[in-house]
């Protein structure tokens, strides 16, 4: 499950970078993707702290 979360985080960050550099049309959506990636990263980090 944690491997899937890391893959999702990487995909969201790559999508954000590509969208920011290539497609400057949907700026708000791209920043929401980045925010979602950061939230998932923090959630995964906190869930690892609680489980150990």
C-alpha positions in Angstrom: 0.0 0.0 0.0 2.8 2.4 0.9 4.5 1.7 -2.5 1.3 2.7 -4.3 1.2 6.0 -2.3 4.8 6.8 -3.2 4.1 6.0 -6.9 1.0 8.3 -6.8 3.0 11.1 -5.1 5.7 10.8 -7.8 3.1 10.8 -10.6 1.4 13.9 -9.2 4.6 15.8 -8.8 5.7 14.9 -12.4 2.3 15.9 -13.6 2.6 19.2 -11.8 6.0 20.0 -13.2 5.0 19.1 -16.8 1.8 21.1 -16.5 3.6 24.1 -15.0 6.3 24.1 -17.7 4.3 23.0 -20.7 0.6 23.7 -20.2 0.2 27.1 -18.4 -3.5 27.0 -19.1 -4.8 25.1 -16.1 -2.7 26.7 -13.4 -5.2 26.2 -10.5 -5.7 22.5 -11.3 -2.0 21.9 -11.5 -1.4 23.6 -8.1 -4.2 21.5 -6.6 -2.3 18.4 -7.9 0.8 19.6 -6.1 -1.2 20.2 -2.9 -2.7 16.7 -3.1 0.8 15.2 -3.5 2.1 17.1 -0.5 -0.9 16.1 1.6 -0.4 12.4 0.6 3.3 12.6 1.5 2.5 14.1 4.9 -0.2 11.6 5.6 2.1 8.7 4.7 4.9 10.2 6.9 2.6 10.5 9.8 1.1 7.1 9.4 4.6 5.6 9.4 5.4 7.5 12.7 2.3 6.1 14.4 2.8 2.5 13.3 6.4 2.3 14.6 
